[in-house]
Amino acid sequence: MQITTAPRPEMIQVADAVAREKGIDKEEVLEAMEQAIQKAGKAKYGPEHDIRAEINRKTGEIGLTRHREVVEEVEDDETQMSLKDANVFQPGLEIGEFFVEPLPPIDLGRIAAQSAKQVIVQKVRDSERKRQYEEFKDKKGEIVTGLVKRVEYGNVTVDLGRAEAILRRDEVIPRENLRNGDRVRAYIYDVREEPRGPQIFLSRTHPIFLAKLFAQEVPEIYDGIIEIKSVARDPGSRAKIAVTTQDSSVDPVGACVGMRGSRVQAVVGELQGEKIDIILWSNEPATFLVNALAPAEVAKLLLDEDNHRIEVVVPDDQLSLAIGRRGQNVRLASQLSGWEIDIMTEAEESDRRSEEFKTRSQRFIEALDVEDVIAHLLVSEGFTAVEEVAFVDSDELTQIEGFDEEIAEELKARAVDALETEKQAVVDQRRALGVTDDLSQLPHMTDEILMRFGENKVLTLDDVGDLAGDELLELLVGFAMTEDEANEIIMAARAHWFDDEPVVEAAAETEAE
């Protein structure tokens, strides 16, 4: 039997009102009320009792009960009851079941009522936070509109209606002055669930914010006809956006500009006058980079695909335009393309080529012991190093004007001798530093690495084996060595620790002799 209060429809009405106001489930509000009444019951009868409250979902009647578990041996009189005693009051109960004892309704005093209110408020707040997180976690990556609620030390709190978001100082466009009550659009770049509630982070400087604004203004982007490939921004000053399309009948740049610039001007107005360059994207890096450096004209491009760098040669009068104010144009072009860009004028490039020609010619003169005319001919034909002359096919040398087979063979022989002399000089220098010959047999070894070992007193296999991978990488900084390669070198140096076989091959011993 459960003792209940008289019907209290106002309980249901209050739950309905709170649920509508806070936008949460009515059942969660009723559960919060039950917890509050339960807490008040424990305050009256003692916290050691298992007091439970239940609100009738139709009438609002409140039922308060005390639960004691039926056990064979009672250890706690407040929460347990023996099977014998339980069957006296309620026959048929079994071990593990609960004896439910109805309690009279309690009169919520001022303190109990205040405590109950706190429980309800906290429960409602938790439910509201959970709802906000569930609602906004799926909006990450979208643009939202809200009202500025307050500004503190440059950080802006934005009221989104059903939640608040933070627009941090570094995410606000420079020189943008937001005030209380201003309507603001921003990009949700992160939503985090934290103990103090869901934290929604907004940005007006994020590159994707610019892309999303164009998607709102240009129907072709929204429909997928035009694709935004990349965006680079200097917030509040200038931006570049690369677009393309698979539809040959659509001009992607013209569509983004709009009739008399209406579409791009709408985006510019939202971004406080930020100038926007709309670039036609291309699969060809050279073509795309030329477009990205607009409005500057490009005379020549030299691509280094291995290092993802590009040298751009521009006319002398275009240098400042290509670089831009404080390097802005070239920096945005680099961000847009993903390539590192070095810019030089035609005069600088000519001087550099002339210097390279002199340096290579002098190298051939000294290494091959030839006159400057022959050295100049080799450089003019594209030879850049003595190794190329030593191992090139003789026919390629004889094709040079004035070179016959005898000259070609003599040049190859001199080149081989020069390389052997240089190699021996390096070996002598390495040995003078104390680096043992067995280190040269380790994987990925070069003369330059061995010299670096000598300069840092890493002289034997044991010295290398004692290093950790990160230590070796730090020692060989500048050699473009990976962590796996460093570990491979170290393990090879330690190999002789684990077996009786010498690491040094007979060939190495012969070389040492």
C-alpha positions as CSV (number, residue, x, y, z in Angstrom):
1,M,0.0,0.0,0.0
2,Q,1.3,3.5,-0.9
3,I,0.2,6.6,0.9
4,T,-0.3,9.4,-1.6
5,T,-1.3,13.0,-1.4
6,A,-4.5,14.4,-2.9
7,P,-4.4,15.0,-6.6
8,R,-2.1,18.0,-7.4
9,P,-2.6,18.9,-11.0
10,E,-0.4,22.0,-10.4
11,M,2.6,19.7,-10.3
12,I,2.0,18.6,-13.8
13,Q,1.3,22.2,-14.9
14,V,4.6,23.4,-13.5
15,A,6.5,20.5,-15.2
16,D,4.8,21.5,-18.5
17,A,5.7,25.1,-18.1
18,V,9.3,24.5,-17.2
19,A,9.7,22.0,-20.1
20,R,8.3,24.5,-22.6
21,E,10.4,27.4,-21.3
22,K,13.7,25.5,-21.3
23,G,13.0,23.3,-24.3
24,I,13.6,20.0,-22.5
25,D,11.6,16.9,-22.0
26,K,8.7,17.1,-19.5
27,E,9.7,13.7,-18.1
28,E,13.1,15.1,-17.1
29,V,11.5,17.9,-15.2
30,L,9.2,15.4,-13.3
31,E,12.3,13.2,-12.5
32,A,14.0,16.3,-11.1
33,M,10.9,17.0,-8.9
34,E,11.0,13.4,-7.6
35,Q,14.7,13.7,-6.7
36,A,13.9,16.9,-4.9
37,I,11.1,15.4,-2.8
38,Q,13.2,12.3,-2.2
39,K,16.0,14.6,-0.9
40,A,13.5,16.3,1.4
41,G,12.3,12.9,2.7
42,K,15.8,11.8,3.5
43,A,16.3,15.1,5.4
44,K,13.3,14.3,7.5
45,Y,13.7,10.5,8.1
46,G,17.5,10.3,7.9
47,P,20.0,10.0,5.0
48,E,20.7,6.4,5.9
49,H,17.2,5.3,4.7
50,D,16.4,4.4,1.2
51,I,13.7,6.9,0.6
52,R,12.0,7.1,-2.8
53,A,9.4,9.5,-4.2
54,E,7.1,9.1,-7.2
55,I,4.8,11.6,-8.9
56,N,1.7,10.3,-10.7
57,R,2.1,11.4,-14.3
58,K,-1.7,12.0,-14.7
59,T,-2.9,13.3,-11.3
60,G,0.2,14.8,-9.8
61,E,-0.2,12.8,-6.6
62,I,3.0,12.4,-4.6
63,G,3.9,9.0,-3.2
64,L,6.7,8.6,-0.7
65,T,8.1,5.1,0.2
66,R,10.9,3.5,2.2
67,H,12.6,0.5,0.6
68,R,14.4,-2.2,2.5
69,E,16.1,-5.2,0.8
70,V,15.1,-8.7,1.9
71,V,18.3,-10.6,2.9
72,E,19.2,-13.8,4.8
73,E,21.4,-12.0,7.3
74,V,20.7,-8.4,8.2
75,E,23.8,-6.2,8.4
76,D,22.1,-2.8,8.2
77,D,18.7,-2.4,9.9
78,E,18.0,0.8,8.0
79,T,18.2,-0.6,4.5
80,Q,17.8,-4.4,5.0
81,M,15.1,-6.7,6.5
82,S,15.2,-10.4,7.2
83,L,13.1,-12.8,5.2
84,K,11.1,-13.9,8.3
85,D,10.2,-10.3,9.3
86,A,9.3,-9.3,5.7
87,N,6.9,-12.2,5.3
88,V,5.1,-11.1,8.5
89,F,4.1,-7.8,6.8
90,Q,4.1,-9.0,3.2
91,P,4.0,-12.8,2.6
92,G,5.6,-14.1,-0.5
93,L,8.6,-11.9,-0.6
94,E,11.9,-13.6,-1.6
95,I,15.6,-12.9,-1.0
96,G,16.7,-9.9,-3.1
97,E,13.3,-8.3,-3.4
98,F,12.4,-5.1,-1.5
99,F,9.9,-4.5,1.2
100,V,8.2,-1.3,0.4
101,E,6.9,0.7,3.3
102,P,4.6,3.7,2.5
103,L,5.4,6.9,4.4
104,P,3.0,9.8,5.2
105,P,3.3,12.9,3.0
106,I,5.8,15.3,4.3
107,D,5.3,19.0,4.7
108,L,8.2,20.7,2.9
109,G,9.6,23.3,5.2
110,R,11.4,26.4,4.1
111,I,14.9,24.8,4.1
112,A,13.6,21.6,2.5
113,A,11.7,23.5,-0.1
114,Q,14.8,25.6,-0.9
115,S,16.9,22.4,-1.2
116,A,14.2,20.8,-3.5
117,K,14.3,23.9,-5.6
118,Q,18.1,23.7,-6.0
119,V,17.8,20.1,-7.1
120,I,15.2,20.9,-9.7
121,V,17.1,23.9,-11.0
122,Q,20.3,21.9,-11.3
123,K,18.6,19.0,-13.0
124,V,16.9,21.4,-15.4
125,R,20.2,23.1,-16.1
126,D,22.0,19.8,-16.8
127,S,19.2,18.8,-19.1
128,E,19.4,22.1,-20.9
129,R,23.2,21.9,-21.3
130,K,22.8,18.4,-22.7
131,R,20.2,19.6,-25.2
132,Q,22.4,22.5,-26.3
133,Y,25.4,20.2,-26.9
134,E,23.3,17.7,-28.9
135,E,21.8,20.6,-30.9
136,F,25.0,22.4,-31.7
137,K,27.5,19.6,-32.1
138,D,25.9,18.8,-35.5
139,K,26.1,22.5,-36.4
140,K,29.9,22.5,-36.3
141,G,31.2,23.9,-39.6
142,E,28.1,26.0,-40.2
143,I,27.5,29.8,-40.2
144,V,25.2,31.1,-37.5
145,T,23.7,34.5,-36.7
146,G,23.4,35.9,-33.2
147,L,23.3,39.1,-31.1
148,V,26.3,40.5,-29.2
149,K,25.4,40.0,-25.5
150,R,28.6,41.4,-24.0
151,V,32.2,42.3,-24.8
152,E,34.9,41.6,-22.2
153,Y,38.6,42.4,-23.0
154,G,37.9,41.9,-26.7
155,N,36.2,38.5,-26.3
156,V,32.6,38.6,-27.5
157,T,29.7,36.6,-26.1
158,V,27.1,36.0,-28.7
159,D,23.5,35.0,-27.9
160,L,22.4,32.4,-30.4
161,G,18.9,32.2,-29.0
162,R,19.0,28.7,-27.4
163,A,22.6,29.0,-26.3
164,E,25.5,31.3,-25.9
165,A,28.8,31.2,-27.9
166,I,32.2,32.8,-27.5
167,L,33.9,34.8,-30.3
168,R,37.5,35.2,-29.0
169,R,39.5,38.2,-29.6
170,D,41.9,36.5,-32.1
171,E,38.8,35.3,-34.0
172,V,37.4,38.8,-34.5
173,I,38.4,40.6,-37.7
174,P,41.0,43.3,-36.8
175,R,39.6,46.8,-36.3
176,E,36.1,45.4,-36.1
177,N,34.1,47.1,-33.4
178,L,31.3,45.0,-32.1
179,R,28.9,46.4,-29.5
180,N,26.1,45.1,-27.4
181,G,23.0,44.4,-29.4
182,D,24.9,44.2,-32.8
183,R,23.8,41.3,-35.1
184,V,26.8,39.2,-36.1
185,R,27.4,36.3,-38.4
186,A,30.2,33.8,-37.6
187,Y,31.5,30.3,-38.3
188,I,31.2,27.5,-35.7
189,Y,34.7,25.9,-35.7
190,D,34.4,23.9,-32.5
191,V,31.8,22.6,-30.0
192,R,33.1,21.1,-26.7
193,E,31.2,19.4,-23.9
194,E,32.7,20.7,-20.6
195,P,31.6,20.5,-16.9
196,R,30.4,24.1,-17.0
197,G,28.3,23.4,-20.0
198,P,28.7,23.2,-23.8
199,Q,31.3,25.6,-25.1
200,I,30.6,26.9,-28.7
201,F,33.5,28.7,-30.3
202,L,32.9,31.1,-33.2
203,S,35.3,32.6,-35.7
204,R,35.1,35.4,-38.3
205,T,38.7,35.1,-39.4
206,H,38.7,31.4,-40.3
207,P,39.3,30.7,-44.1
208,I,36.2,28.4,-44.2
209,F,34.1,31.3,-43.0
210,L,34.9,33.1,-46.3
211,A,34.1,29.9,-48.3
212,K,30.8,29.5,-46.5
213,L,29.8,33.1,-47.2
214,F,30.5,32.6,-50.9
215,A,28.3,29.4,-50.7
216,Q,25.5,31.6,-49.4
217,E,25.9,34.3,-52.0
218,V,26.7,32.1,-55.1
219,P,24.0,29.5,-55.9
220,E,26.4,27.6,-58.2
221,I,28.7,26.9,-55.2
222,Y,25.8,25.8,-53.0
223,D,24.5,23.5,-55.8
224,G,28.0,22.0,-56.3
225,I,28.5,23.3,-59.8
226,I,31.4,25.4,-58.7
227,E,33.9,24.0,-56.2
228,I,36.1,26.1,-53.8
229,K,39.5,24.3,-53.9
230,S,41.4,26.5,-51.3
231,V,41.2,29.7,-49.4
232,A,43.9,32.0,-47.9
233,R,43.1,35.0,-45.8
234,D,44.8,37.9,-44.1
235,P,41.6,38.8,-42.1
236,G,40.3,42.3,-42.6
237,S,42.9,43.1,-45.3
238,R,43.0,40.7,-48.2
239,A,42.1,37.2,-49.2
240,K,42.5,34.8,-52.2
241,I,40.0,32.1,-53.1
242,A,40.6,29.4,-55.8
243,V,37.6,28.0,-57.6
244,T,37.0,25.5,-60.4
245,T,34.1,23.7,-62.2
246,Q,33.5,20.6,-64.2
247,D,30.9,22.4,-66.3
248,S,32.5,24.0,-69.3
249,S,29.6,26.3,-69.8
250,V,30.1,28.0,-66.4
251,D,32.7,30.7,-65.7
252,P,33.6,30.0,-62.1
253,V,35.3,33.3,-61.5
254,G,32.6,35.4,-63.2
255,A,29.9,33.5,-61.3
256,C,31.6,34.3,-58.0
257,V,32.0,38.0,-58.9
258,G,28.4,38.3,-59.9
259,M,26.7,41.0,-62.0
260,R,28.6,44.2,-61.6
261,G,30.4,42.6,-58.7
262,S,27.2,42.2,-56.6
263,R,28.0,38.8,-55.2
264,V,31.6,39.4,-54.2
265,Q,30.7,42.9,-52.8
266,A,28.2,41.2,-50.5
267,V,31.0,39.1,-49.0
268,V,33.4,42.0,-48.9
269,G,30.8,44.0,-46.9
270,E,30.4,41.2,-44.4
271,L,34.2,41.1,-43.9
272,Q,34.6,44.8,-43.2
273,G,36.0,45.6,-46.6
274,E,38.4,42.7,-47.0
275,K,39.7,42.7,-50.6
276,I,39.1,39.3,-52.3
277,D,41.0,37.9,-55.3
278,I,39.1,35.1,-57.0
279,I,41.6,32.8,-58.7
280,L,40.9,30.1,-61.3
281,W,42.3,26.8,-59.9
282,S,44.4,24.5,-62.2
283,N,45.8,21.0,-61.9
284,E,49.1,22.3,-63.2
285,P,51.1,23.8,-60.3
286,A,52.9,26.3,-62.6
287,T,49.6,27.6,-64.1
288,F,47.9,27.8,-60.7
289,L,50.8,29.7,-59.2
290,V,50.9,32.2,-62.0
291,N,47.2,32.7,-61.4
292,A,47.7,32.9,-57.6
293,L,50.3,35.7,-57.9
294,A,48.0,37.9,-59.8
295,P,47.9,40.8,-60.4
296,A,51.7,40.5,-60.8
297,E,53.1,39.2,-64.1
298,V,55.4,36.2,-64.1
299,A,58.3,35.7,-66.5
300,K,59.6,32.3,-65.5
301,L,58.9,29.5,-63.0
302,L,61.4,26.9,-61.7
303,L,59.7,24.1,-59.8
304,D,61.5,21.9,-57.2
305,E,58.8,19.2,-56.7
306,D,60.9,17.2,-54.2
307,N,61.0,20.0,-51.7
308,H,57.7,21.5,-52.9
309,R,59.4,24.9,-53.6
310,I,59.1,27.1,-56.5
311,E,61.3,30.0,-57.7
312,V,59.3,32.8,-59.5
313,V,61.1,35.2,-61.8
314,V,59.3,38.5,-62.4
315,P,60.2,41.6,-64.4
316,D,62.1,44.1,-62.4
317,D,59.1,46.6,-62.3
318,Q,56.8,43.8,-61.0
319,L,58.7,42.8,-57.9
320,S,56.9,45.0,-55.4
321,L,53.5,44.0,-56.9
322,A,54.4,40.3,-56.7
323,I,55.6,40.5,-53.1
324,G,52.8,42.8,-52.0
325,R,52.7,45.1,-49.0
326,R,54.6,43.5,-46.1
327,G,54.9,40.3,-48.3
328,Q,51.1,39.8,-48.3
329,N,50.6,38.8,-51.9
330,V,53.3,36.1,-52.0
331,R,52.3,34.9,-48.5
332,L,48.7,34.4,-49.5
333,A,49.7,32.7,-52.8
334,S,51.9,30.3,-50.9
335,Q,49.0,29.5,-48.5
336,L,46.6,29.1,-51.4
337,S,48.8,26.7,-53.4
338,G,50.7,24.9,-50.6
339,W,54.1,25.7,-52.2
340,E,56.9,27.6,-50.8
341,I,57.6,30.6,-53.1
342,D,60.9,32.4,-53.7
343,I,60.6,35.5,-55.8
344,M,63.4,37.2,-57.7
345,T,63.7,39.7,-60.5
346,E,65.0,38.9,-64.0
347,A,68.2,40.8,-63.2
348,E,68.7,38.8,-59.9
349,E,68.1,35.6,-61.8
350,S,70.6,36.6,-64.5
351,D,73.2,37.4,-61.9
352,R,72.7,34.1,-60.1
353,R,72.9,32.1,-63.4
354,S,76.1,34.0,-64.2
355,E,77.5,33.2,-60.8
356,E,76.6,29.6,-61.1
357,F,78.2,29.4,-64.5
358,K,81.4,30.8,-63.1
359,T,81.4,28.5,-60.1
360,R,80.8,25.4,-62.1
361,S,83.4,26.4,-64.7
362,Q,86.0,27.0,-62.0
363,R,85.1,23.6,-60.5
364,F,85.8,21.8,-63.8
365,I,89.0,23.8,-64.4
366,E,90.4,22.8,-61.0
367,A,89.2,19.2,-60.9
368,L,89.9,18.3,-64.6
369,D,92.9,20.5,-65.1
370,V,91.5,22.0,-68.3
371,E,91.4,25.4,-69.9
372,D,88.5,27.7,-69.3
373,V,87.2,27.2,-72.8
374,I,86.6,23.5,-72.3
375,A,85.1,24.2,-68.8
376,H,82.7,26.7,-70.3
377,L,81.6,24.3,-73.0
378,L,80.9,21.6,-70.4
379,V,78.7,24.0,-68.3
380,S,77.0,25.3,-71.5
381,E,76.0,21.7,-72.4
382,G,74.3,21.2,-69.0
383,F,77.1,19.4,-67.0
384,T,76.9,20.6,-63.4
385,A,79.2,18.2,-61.5
386,V,82.4,16.2,-62.0
387,E,80.5,13.0,-61.3
388,E,78.4,13.6,-64.5
389,V,81.5,13.8,-66.6
390,A,83.1,10.7,-65.0
391,F,80.1,8.4,-65.7
392,V,78.5,9.9,-68.8
393,D,78.5,7.9,-72.0
394,S,81.4,9.0,-74.3
395,D,79.1,9.6,-77.2
396,E,77.4,12.5,-75.3
397,L,80.8,14.2,-74.8
398,T,81.8,13.7,-78.5
399,Q,78.7,15.5,-79.6
400,I,80.0,18.7,-78.1
401,E,81.5,20.9,-80.8
402,G,85.3,20.5,-80.8
403,F,85.4,17.3,-78.7
404,D,86.5,14.0,-80.3
405,E,86.7,10.5,-78.8
406,E,90.2,11.0,-77.5
407,I,89.3,14.2,-75.6
408,A,86.1,12.6,-74.3
409,E,88.0,9.6,-72.9
410,E,90.7,11.9,-71.4
411,L,88.1,14.0,-69.7
412,K,86.3,10.9,-68.3
413,A,89.7,9.6,-67.0
414,R,90.6,12.9,-65.3
415,A,87.1,13.1,-63.8
416,V,87.5,9.6,-62.3
417,D,90.9,10.5,-60.9
418,A,89.6,13.7,-59.4
419,L,86.8,11.8,-57.7
420,E,89.2,9.2,-56.3
421,T,91.5,12.0,-55.0
422,E,88.6,13.8,-53.4
423,K,87.3,10.5,-51.8
424,Q,90.7,9.6,-50.5
425,A,91.1,13.2,-49.0
426,V,87.8,12.8,-47.3
427,V,88.8,9.4,-45.9
428,D,92.1,10.8,-44.7
429,Q,90.3,13.7,-43.0
430,R,87.7,11.4,-41.4
431,R,90.5,9.1,-40.1
432,A,92.3,12.1,-38.8
433,L,89.3,13.0,-36.7
434,G,89.4,9.4,-35.3
435,V,86.3,8.0,-37.0
436,T,86.8,4.2,-37.5
437,D,86.3,2.6,-40.9
438,D,83.6,0.2,-39.7
439,L,81.2,3.2,-39.4
440,S,81.3,3.6,-43.2
441,Q,79.6,0.2,-43.5
442,L,76.5,1.3,-41.6
443,P,73.3,1.9,-43.7
444,H,72.6,5.4,-45.1
445,M,76.2,6.5,-44.4
446,T,77.8,9.3,-46.5
447,D,81.1,11.0,-46.2
448,E,79.4,14.2,-44.9
449,I,77.7,12.2,-42.1
450,L,80.9,10.5,-41.2
451,M,82.6,13.9,-41.0
452,R,79.7,15.2,-38.8
453,F,80.3,12.1,-36.5
454,G,84.0,13.0,-36.2
455,E,83.3,16.6,-35.4
456,N,81.0,15.5,-32.6
457,K,83.4,12.7,-31.2
458,V,81.1,9.9,-32.3
459,L,84.0,7.6,-33.5
460,T,83.1,4.0,-33.0
461,L,80.2,1.5,-33.5
462,D,79.6,1.6,-29.7
463,D,79.4,5.4,-29.8
464,V,76.6,5.2,-32.4
465,G,74.9,2.3,-30.6
466,D,74.8,4.3,-27.3
467,L,72.7,7.1,-29.0
468,A,68.9,7.2,-29.0
469,G,67.0,7.9,-32.2
470,D,66.1,11.5,-31.3
471,E,69.8,12.1,-30.3
472,L,71.0,10.9,-33.7
473,L,68.5,13.0,-35.5
474,E,69.6,16.1,-33.5
475,L,73.2,15.3,-34.3
476,L,72.5,15.0,-38.0
477,V,70.2,17.9,-38.4
478,G,70.2,19.2,-41.9
479,F,70.7,15.8,-43.5
480,A,66.9,15.1,-44.2
481,M,67.1,11.8,-42.3
482,T,63.9,10.1,-41.1
483,E,63.3,8.6,-37.6
484,D,63.1,5.1,-39.1
485,E,66.5,5.6,-40.9
486,A,68.1,6.8,-37.7
487,N,66.8,3.8,-35.8
488,E,68.1,1.5,-38.5
489,I,71.6,3.0,-38.2
490,I,71.6,2.6,-34.4
491,M,70.4,-1.0,-34.6
492,A,73.0,-1.9,-37.2
493,A,75.7,-0.3,-34.9
494,R,74.5,-2.5,-32.0
495,A,74.4,-5.7,-34.0
496,H,77.9,-6.8,-32.8
497,W,76.7,-6.6,-29.2
498,F,74.5,-9.7,-29.8
499,D,76.6,-12.1,-31.8
500,D,80.2,-13.1,-32.3
501,E,80.3,-12.2,-36.0
502,P,82.2,-9.0,-36.7
503,V,80.1,-6.2,-38.3
504,V,83.0,-5.0,-40.4
505,E,83.2,-6.9,-43.7
506,A,86.5,-8.1,-45.2
507,A,86.2,-5.4,-47.8
508,A,86.3,-2.7,-45.1
509,E,89.4,-4.3,-43.6
510,T,91.1,-4.3,-47.0
511,E,90.2,-0.7,-47.5
512,A,91.7,0.2,-44.1
513,E,94.9,-1.6,-45.0
